Amino acid sequence: MDKIRLGLVGCGGMGTRHLYGLRELAQTPFNKVELCALCDIRRENAELAAVEAEKLLGIRPEVFTELEEMTRKIPSLTAVDVVTDPSVHHTVACQALDLGLHVMVEKPMAITVKACQMMIDAAARNNRQLSVAENYRRDPSARLVRHLLDTGAIGAPYMALFHSLSAGNSIFITPWRHLKDKGGPIVDLGVHFTDLIRYQLGDIAEVYGDVWLIEPVRAKPDSIGDTYTFYQNRFRGMAAEVPATAEDTSLAIFRMESGVTVNWMVSVGGSGSYGGQLILGNKGSINGFGTRGGRIGMKPADQAEMSQEEIVAAVDGFALEPLAEHLFPDCITDSDSKVDWKIIALEYHELAEAILTGRTLEVDGSEGLKDVAAVYAIFESARAGRAVKMREVETCQVYEYQSEIDHALGL
Ligand SMILES: NC(=O)c1ccc[n+]([C@@H]2O[C@H](COP(=O)([O-])OP(=O)(O)OC[C@H]3O[C@@H](n4cnc5c(N)ncnc54)[C@H](O)[C@@H]3O)[C@@H](O)[C@H]2O)c1
């Protein structure tokens, strides 16, 4: 087998973007993925995706509304890409793994830590790959920050800030993102950030935090930026107002295993907009953790601030993996309109190589669980009224907040 045969499950907004990622990959000499089928419980979403796929890839994949039927009817299906809303990631992924398929799942890996563990167990008992499509860390800016930290460019890190406050009561992409048992905005966005924090600074030891629901009613915005047909169609049918049950504002201190302390402020609502990321070391600072389509800077002690271009030109030993180097020859993604698709191409490529050649997955089930647990640690700390150890959250010993979600979903 020189290519994996893939089914895409969940053909909504991000599912559509994954098709563009497949097109980016298909345009390189590296492609080892063949899209064979599309599956969505809403047939019209899968049909629309089939039209997009034909336009982008020149083939019209078969359309299904049930995973089991898709697996039975598509010969030699190797893997599925799960891009449903997070409340069913575990259901779809565990079913696929038990059907003998490898799985890539969008972030957040699952709706709770318990659901993540169910997926890890299903992958282990079926001896299948389980990859979490965490994109931010794959941007060259994130790779560069990691290289700078690993090579001591700012000395020993001691403190970091991760602030992302976004004011207002507009619906955040989809109504489901405001519902506690679908994930909520802090979990949906926050796993990108906990993944980046862990990628750059290592594992988290302890979390103290608080959360608030500031905007209990969300309003349809005047317009959306995305031009994809799926997003535009859904926007037209969106209710004028939706109730919110998930907290939209969070504040935390993360004490890392290394002794570094990270100050976290993340909101998708409320009255203040504010942002910034800074990693402070005893010999300088880095402005940014690296993020999809972003750019970083560095200020070595007693020197002027360096731009990303200047850093790339000055550092020794910094290299991207071969496909990333092909897609991002300048190591800069700022103002690259295709960055979203290119990073999705990298995720697919890694999955294919893991299946075909045994390459190690970068964000596997255990890493994906840590990202989810780190965000929920803020909620669990708020509920418990004390700092919580990550060990307690990752093993579900501190679990009051998430147990309500598990109960609602019958987990
Ligand atoms: N990495 C990123 O930057 C990024 C960006 C956006 C979304 N996402 C993630 O992608 C996932 C999907 O988000 P979205 O915005 O595309 O949501 P969406 O609501 O637009 O699409 C979800 C789709 O899944 C379908 N679906 C639901 N349950 C299903 C099931 N059991 N079987 C088959 N299909 C099912 C729905 O009908 C819908 O078409 C989420 O986990 C989200 O967090 C990631």
The ligand as an ORCA input file, in Angstrom:
! r2SCAN-3c Opt
* xyz 0 1
  N      -8.114     23.123     14.314
  C      -8.853     24.189     14.073
  O      -8.352     25.273     13.837
  C     -10.353     24.035     14.084
  C     -11.169     25.024     13.545
  C     -12.557     24.824     13.541
  C     -13.080     23.662     14.105
  N     -12.247     22.737     14.640
  C     -12.794     21.519     15.262
  O     -13.415     20.732     14.258
  C     -14.556     20.063     14.811
  C     -15.781     20.416     13.996
  O     -16.036     21.803     14.103
  P     -16.889     22.558     12.998
  O     -16.721     24.004     13.252
  O     -16.565     22.019     11.684
  O     -18.367     22.119     13.415
  P     -19.629     22.078     12.456
  O     -20.824     22.134     13.334
  O     -19.478     23.108     11.390
  O     -19.553     20.661     11.715
  C     -19.742     19.438     12.391
  C     -20.329     18.443     11.398
  O     -20.360     17.154     12.017
  C     -21.619     16.543     11.684
  N     -21.875     15.495     12.682
  C     -22.294     15.647     13.968
  N     -22.367     14.435     14.571
  C     -21.984     13.497     13.655
  C     -21.842     12.088     13.691
  N     -22.121     11.375     14.787
  N     -21.426     11.452     12.574
  C     -21.168     12.153     11.427
  N     -21.279     13.518     11.346
  C     -21.674     14.174     12.456
  C     -22.599     17.677     11.667
  O     -23.784     17.353     10.962
  C     -21.771     18.767     10.976
  O     -21.894     18.682      9.569
  C     -14.622     20.479     16.273
  O     -13.965     19.542     17.064
  C     -13.876     21.805     16.285
  O     -13.307     22.151     17.525
  C     -10.906     22.893     14.625
*
